[in-house]
């Protein structure tokens, strides 16, 4: 994309040390990631990919059918 680390840091507002650590380790804050994505592109695609799938049910029976049943574990009660 043609960005230098210093240039990307200046444009995004992410400190240069944070940007270097992010590139080196892949670890960083969500805030820094959003700032970087807003500059290099991909923020909209990331938001769209993170949206949960909408669930629709025709009746309460469908909801109850899909609900996991908890099983009691064997052992002493405390």
DRENTORKOL-3810 file (N, C-alpha, C; in nm, 4 decimals):
REM DRENTORKOL-3810
@n.u->0.0814; n.v->-0.1189; n.w->0.0000; ca.u->0.0000; ca.v->0.0000; ca.w->0.0000; c.u->0.0862; c.v->0.1260; c.w->0.0000
@n.u->0.2146; n.v->0.1100; n.w->0.0265; ca.u->0.3033; ca.v->0.2246; ca.w->0.0182; c.u->0.3140; c.v->0.3067; c.w->0.1454
@n.u->0.2700; n.v->0.2544; n.w->0.2584; ca.u->0.2808; ca.v->0.3273; ca.w->0.3846; c.u->0.4108; c.v->0.2901; c.w->0.4547
@n.u->0.4763; n.v->0.3898; n.w->0.5104; ca.u->0.5860; ca.v->0.3607; ca.w->0.6018; c.u->0.5260; c.v->0.3484; c.w->0.7412
@n.u->0.5999; n.v->0.2880; n.w->0.8327; ca.u->0.5497; ca.v->0.2776; ca.w->0.9693; c.u->0.5267; c.v->0.4161; c.w->1.0287
@n.u->0.6197; n.v->0.5058; n.w->1.0061; ca.u->0.6068; ca.v->0.6409; ca.w->1.0614; c.u->0.4871; c.v->0.7135; c.w->1.0004
@n.u->0.4689; n.v->0.6984; n.w->0.8700; ca.u->0.3563; ca.v->0.7629; ca.w->0.8030; c.u->0.2226; c.v->0.7074; c.w->0.8489
@n.u->0.2150; n.v->0.5753; n.w->0.8607; ca.u->0.0919; ca.v->0.5118; ca.w->0.9069; c.u->0.0627; c.v->0.5511; c.w->1.0510
@n.u->0.1662; n.v->0.5593; n.w->1.1320; ca.u->0.1503; ca.v->0.6013; ca.w->1.2709; c.u->0.0948; c.v->0.7430; c.w->1.2785
@n.u->0.1504; n.v->0.8315; n.w->1.1982; ca.u->0.1062; ca.v->0.9711; ca.w->1.1989; c.u->-0.0379; c.v->0.9846; c.w->1.1494
@n.u->-0.0725; n.v->0.9131; n.w->1.0438; ca.u->-0.2074; ca.v->0.9240; ca.w->0.9866; c.u->-0.3135; c.v->0.8596; c.w->1.0739
@n.u->-0.2785; n.v->0.7508; n.w->1.1433; ca.u->-0.3783; ca.v->0.6775; ca.w->1.2214; c.u->-0.3884; c.v->0.7248; c.w->1.3660
@n.u->-0.2828; n.v->0.7865; n.w->1.4168; ca.u->-0.2820; ca.v->0.8264; ca.w->1.5569; c.u->-0.2366; c.v->0.7157; c.w->1.6503
@n.u->-0.1909; n.v->0.6046; n.w->1.5936; ca.u->-0.1380; ca.v->0.4935; ca.w->1.6730; c.u->0.0111; c.v->0.5195; c.w->1.6934
@n.u->0.0587; n.v->0.5188; n.w->1.8180; ca.u->0.2017; ca.v->0.5436; ca.w->1.8410; c.u->0.2900; c.v->0.4459; c.w->1.7623
@n.u->0.4037; n.v->0.4942; n.w->1.7186; ca.u->0.4948; ca.v->0.4139; ca.w->1.6369; c.u->0.5366; c.v->0.2860; c.w->1.7086
@n.u->0.5645; n.v->0.2937; n.w->1.8368; ca.u->0.6025; ca.v->0.1742; ca.w->1.9131; c.u->0.4909; c.v->0.0711; c.w->1.9158
@n.u->0.3676; n.v->0.1174; n.w->1.9289; ca.u->0.2526; ca.v->0.0269; ca.w->1.9294; c.u->0.2374; c.v->-0.0399; c.w->1.7937
@n.u->0.2563; n.v->0.0372; n.w->1.6878; ca.u->0.2466; ca.v->-0.0168; ca.w->1.5519; c.u->0.3548; c.v->-0.1216; c.w->1.5278
@n.u->0.4757; n.v->-0.0944; n.w->1.5716; ca.u->0.5848; ca.v->-0.1910; ca.w->1.5547; c.u->0.5573; c.v->-0.3195; c.w->1.6322
@n.u->0.5090; n.v->-0.3051; n.w->1.7550; ca.u->0.4761; ca.v->-0.4228; ca.w->1.8358; c.u->0.3639; c.v->-0.5024; c.w->1.7695
@n.u->0.2648; n.v->-0.4325; n.w->1.7157; ca.u->0.1527; ca.v->-0.4981; ca.w->1.6489; c.u->0.2012; c.v->-0.5783; c.w->1.5282
@n.u->0.2905; n.v->-0.5203; n.w->1.4494; ca.u->0.3447; ca.v->-0.5913; ca.w->1.3329; c.u->0.4316; c.v->-0.7096; c.w->1.3743
@n.u->0.5071; n.v->-0.6934; n.w->1.4816; ca.u->0.5994; ca.v->-0.7972; ca.w->1.5256; c.u->0.5279; c.v->-0.9141; c.w->1.5928
@n.u->0.4302; n.v->-0.8840; n.w->1.6789; ca.u->0.3685; ca.v->-0.9893; ca.w->1.7598; c.u->0.2253; c.v->-1.0222; c.w->1.7205
@n.u->0.1590; n.v->-0.9297; n.w->1.6512; ca.u->0.0172; ca.v->-0.9501; ca.w->1.6197; c.u->-0.0737; c.v->-0.9136; c.w->1.7352
@n.u->-0.0153; n.v->-0.8606; n.w->1.8429; ca.u->-0.0936; ca.v->-0.8244; ca.w->1.9606; c.u->-0.1099; c.v->-0.6736; c.w->1.9672
@n.u->-0.2288; n.v->-0.6307; n.w->2.0008; ca.u->-0.2550; ca.v->-0.4883; ca.w->2.0156; c.u->-0.3977; c.v->-0.4672; c.w->2.0609
@n.u->-0.4313; n.v->-0.3436; n.w->2.0879; ca.u->-0.5655; ca.v->-0.3134; ca.w->2.1354; c.u->-0.6636; c.v->-0.3080; c.w->2.0185
@n.u->-0.7888; n.v->-0.3256; n.w->2.0511; ca.u->-0.8944; ca.v->-0.3139; ca.w->1.9507; c.u->-0.8976; c.v->-0.1721; c.w->1.8958
@n.u->-0.8746; n.v->-0.0755; n.w->1.9827; ca.u->-0.8741; ca.v->0.0643; ca.w->1.9403; c.u->-0.7674; c.v->0.0888; c.w->1.8334
@n.u->-0.6469; n.v->0.0359; n.w->1.8551; ca.u->-0.5392; ca.v->0.0533; ca.w->1.7576; c.u->-0.5737; c.v->-0.0160; c.w->1.6267
@n.u->-0.6319; n.v->-0.1344; n.w->1.6351; ca.u->-0.6700; ca.v->-0.2073; ca.w->1.5141; c.u->-0.7723; c.v->-0.1294; c.w->1.4330
@n.u->-0.8726; n.v->-0.0736; n.w->1.4990; ca.u->-0.9756; ca.v->0.0038; ca.w->1.4293; c.u->-0.9144; c.v->0.1269; c.w->1.3633
@n.u->-0.8257; n.v->0.1945; n.w->1.4339; ca.u->-0.7599; ca.v->0.3122; ca.w->1.3761; c.u->-0.6795; c.v->0.2745; c.w->1.2521
@n.u->-0.6054; n.v->0.1643; n.w->1.2603; ca.u->-0.5238; ca.v->0.1218; ca.w->1.1463; c.u->-0.6106; c.v->0.0787; c.w->1.0289
@n.u->-0.7167; n.v->0.0040; n.w->1.0563; ca.u->-0.8055; ca.v->-0.0402; ca.w->0.9487; c.u->-0.8753; c.v->0.0771; c.w->0.8815
@n.u->-0.9028; n.v->0.1821; n.w->0.9576; ca.u->-0.9685; ca.v->0.2982; ca.w->0.8973; c.u->-0.8768; c.v->0.3684; c.w->0.7978
@n.u->-0.7465; n.v->0.3561; n.w->0.8156; ca.u->-0.6508; ca.v->0.4187; ca.w->0.7239; c.u->-0.6187; c.v->0.3272; c.w->0.6059
@n.u->-0.5884; n.v->0.2010; n.w->0.6319; ca.u->-0.5450; ca.v->0.1114; ca.w->0.5240; c.u->-0.6615; c.v->0.0457; c.w->0.4511
@n.u->-0.7816; n.v->0.0576; n.w->0.5052; ca.u->-0.8989; ca.v->-0.0041; ca.w->0.4432; c.u->-0.9291; c.v->-0.1375; c.w->0.5087
@n.u->-1.0517; n.v->-0.1789; n.w->0.4980; ca.u->-1.0914; ca.v->-0.3067; ca.w->0.5536; c.u->-1.1768; c.v->-0.2957; c.w->0.6782
@n.u->-1.1996; n.v->-0.1743; n.w->0.7271; ca.u->-1.2800; ca.v->-0.1579; ca.w->0.8484; c.u->-1.4236; c.v->-0.2036; c.w->0.8251
@n.u->-1.4826; n.v->-0.1634; n.w->0.7134; ca.u->-1.6212; ca.v->-0.2005; ca.w->0.6843; c.u->-1.6358; c.v->-0.3513; c.w->0.6697
@n.u->-1.5413; n.v->-0.4155; n.w->0.6022; ca.u->-1.5468; ca.v->-0.5610; ca.w->0.5840; c.u->-1.5314; c.v->-0.6331; c.w->0.7173
@n.u->-1.4476; n.v->-0.5800; n.w->0.8056; ca.u->-1.4287; ca.v->-0.6406; ca.w->0.9374; c.u->-1.5549; c.v->-0.6287; c.w->1.0210
@n.u->-1.6190; n.v->-0.5128; n.w->1.0171; ca.u->-1.7440; ca.v->-0.4933; ca.w->1.0915; c.u->-1.8519; c.v->-0.5861; c.w->1.0384
@n.u->-1.8624; n.v->-0.5973; n.w->0.9080; ca.u->-1.9636; ca.v->-0.6842; ca.w->0.8470; c.u->-1.9394; c.v->-0.8306; c.w->0.8836
@n.u->-1.8147; n.v->-0.8727; n.w->0.8853; ca.u->-1.7824; ca.v->-1.0120; ca.w->0.9185; c.u->-1.8098; c.v->-1.0432; c.w->1.0652
@n.u->-1.8049; n.v->-0.9424; n.w->1.1508; ca.u->-1.8249; ca.v->-0.9643; ca.w->1.2941; c.u->-1.9715; c.v->-0.9624; c.w->1.3358
@n.u->-2.0607; n.v->-0.9237; n.w->1.2446; ca.u->-2.2027; ca.v->-0.9183; ca.w->1.2799; c.u->-2.2555; c.v->-1.0593; c.w->1.3020
@n.u->-2.3323; n.v->-1.0777; n.w->1.4088; ca.u->-2.3884; ca.v->-1.2113; ca.w->1.4335; c.u->-2.4973; c.v->-1.2444; c.w->1.3324
@n.u->-2.5108; n.v->-1.3717; n.w->1.3070; ca.u->-2.6136; ca.v->-1.4179; ca.w->1.2146; c.u->-2.7498; c.v->-1.4028; c.w->1.2819
@n.u->-2.8456; n.v->-1.3476; n.w->1.2092; ca.u->-2.9794; ca.v->-1.3285; ca.w->1.2647; c.u->-3.0510; c.v->-1.4628; c.w->1.2735
@n.u->-3.1065; n.v->-1.4896; n.w->1.3897; ca.u->-3.1796; ca.v->-1.6140; ca.w->1.4103; c.u->-3.3286; c.v->-1.5861; c.w->1.4018
@n.u->-3.3987; n.v->-1.6708; n.w->1.3311; ca.u->-3.5434; ca.v->-1.6579; ca.w->1.3225; c.u->-3.6062; c.v->-1.7907; c.w->1.3578
@n.u->-3.7128; n.v->-1.7840; n.w->1.4322; ca.u->-3.7850; ca.v->-1.9032; ca.w->1.4730; c.u->-3.9320; c.v->-1.8845; c.w->1.4393
@n.u->-3.9948; n.v->-1.9924; n.w->1.3960; ca.u->-4.1367; ca.v->-1.9866; ca.w->1.3631; c.u->-4.2230; c.v->-2.0032; c.w->1.4875
@n.u->-4.1710; n.v->-2.0741; n.w->1.5877; ca.u->-4.2512; ca.v->-2.0986; ca.w->1.7070; c.u->-4.1607; c.v->-2.1219; c.w->1.8275
@n.u->-4.2211; n.v->-2.1217; n.w->1.9445; ca.u->-4.1471; ca.v->-2.1485; ca.w->2.0675; c.u->-4.0961; c.v->-2.2921; c.w->2.0695
@n.u->-4.1656; n.v->-2.3817; n.w->2.0009; ca.u->-4.1216; ca.v->-2.5212; ca.w->1.9949; c.u->-3.9848; c.v->-2.5331; c.w->1.9280
@n.u->-3.9595; n.v->-2.4518; n.w->1.8254; ca.u->-3.8284; ca.v->-2.4534; ca.w->1.7598; c.u->-3.7194; c.v->-2.4060; c.w->1.8555
@n.u->-3.7494; n.v->-2.3056; n.w->1.9350; ca.u->-3.6523; ca.v->-2.2533; ca.w->2.0305; c.u->-3.6184; c.v->-2.3601; c.w->2.1335
@n.u->-3.7211; n.v->-2.4250; n.w->2.1865; ca.u->-3.6991; ca.v->-2.5272; ca.w->2.2880; c.u->-3.6278; c.v->-2.6486; c.w->2.2314
@n.u->-3.6556; n.v->-2.6820; n.w->2.1069; ca.u->-3.5914; ca.v->-2.7966; ca.w->2.0434; c.u->-3.4410; c.v->-2.7717; c.w->2.0267
@n.u->-3.4029; n.v->-2.6493; n.w->1.9934; ca.u->-3.2628; ca.v->-2.6164; ca.w->1.9682; c.u->-3.1840; c.v->-2.5856; c.w->2.0950
@n.u->-3.2508; n.v->-2.5655; n.w->2.2077; ca.u->-3.1810; ca.v->-2.5311; ca.w->2.3319; c.u->-3.1057; c.v->-2.6528; c.w->2.3847
@n.u->-2.9791; n.v->-2.6337; n.w->2.4233; ca.u->-2.9041; ca.v->-2.7469; ca.w->2.4794; c.u->-2.9590; c.v->-2.7839; c.w->2.6167
@n.u->-2.9658; n.v->-2.9110; n.w->2.6419; ca.u->-3.0140; ca.v->-2.9584; ca.w->2.7716; c.u->-2.8937; c.v->-2.9803; c.w->2.8622
@n.u->-2.9042; n.v->-2.9293; n.w->2.9830; ca.u->-2.7944; ca.v->-2.9504; ca.w->3.0769; c.u->-2.8161; c.v->-3.0834; c.w->3.1477
@n.u->-2.7091; n.v->-3.1571; n.w->3.1619; ca.u->-2.7156; ca.v->-3.2868; ca.w->3.2280; c.u->-2.6484; c.v->-3.2747; c.w->3.3625
@n.u->-2.7068; n.v->-3.3375; n.w->3.4594; ca.u->-2.6497; ca.v->-3.3371; ca.w->3.5935; c.u->-2.5270; c.v->-3.4267; c.w->3.5950
@n.u->-2.4210; n.v->-3.3766; n.w->3.6530; ca.u->-2.2988; ca.v->-3.4553; ca.w->3.6637; c.u->-2.3100; c.v->-3.5472; c.w->3.7841
@n.u->-2.2552; n.v->-3.6646; n.w->3.7714; ca.u->-2.2539; ca.v->-3.7578; ca.w->3.8834; c.u->-2.1551; c.v->-3.7104; c.w->3.9883
@n.u->-2.1878; n.v->-3.7365; n.w->4.1109; ca.u->-2.0968; ca.v->-3.6986; ca.w->4.2180; c.u->-2.1714; c.v->-3.6425; c.w->4.3365
@n.u->-2.0945; n.v->-3.6061; n.w->4.4356; ca.u->-2.1517; ca.v->-3.5533; ca.w->4.5581; c.u->-2.1922; c.v->-3.4082; c.w->4.5396
@n.u->-2.2997; n.v->-3.3736; n.w->4.6064; ca.u->-2.3402; ca.v->-3.2332; ca.w->4.6092; c.u->-2.2598; c.v->-3.1626; c.w->4.7173
@n.u->-2.2238; n.v->-3.0412; n.w->4.6911; ca.u->-2.1470; ca.v->-2.9669; ca.w->4.7919; c.u->-2.2238; c.v->-2.8474; c.w->4.8397
END
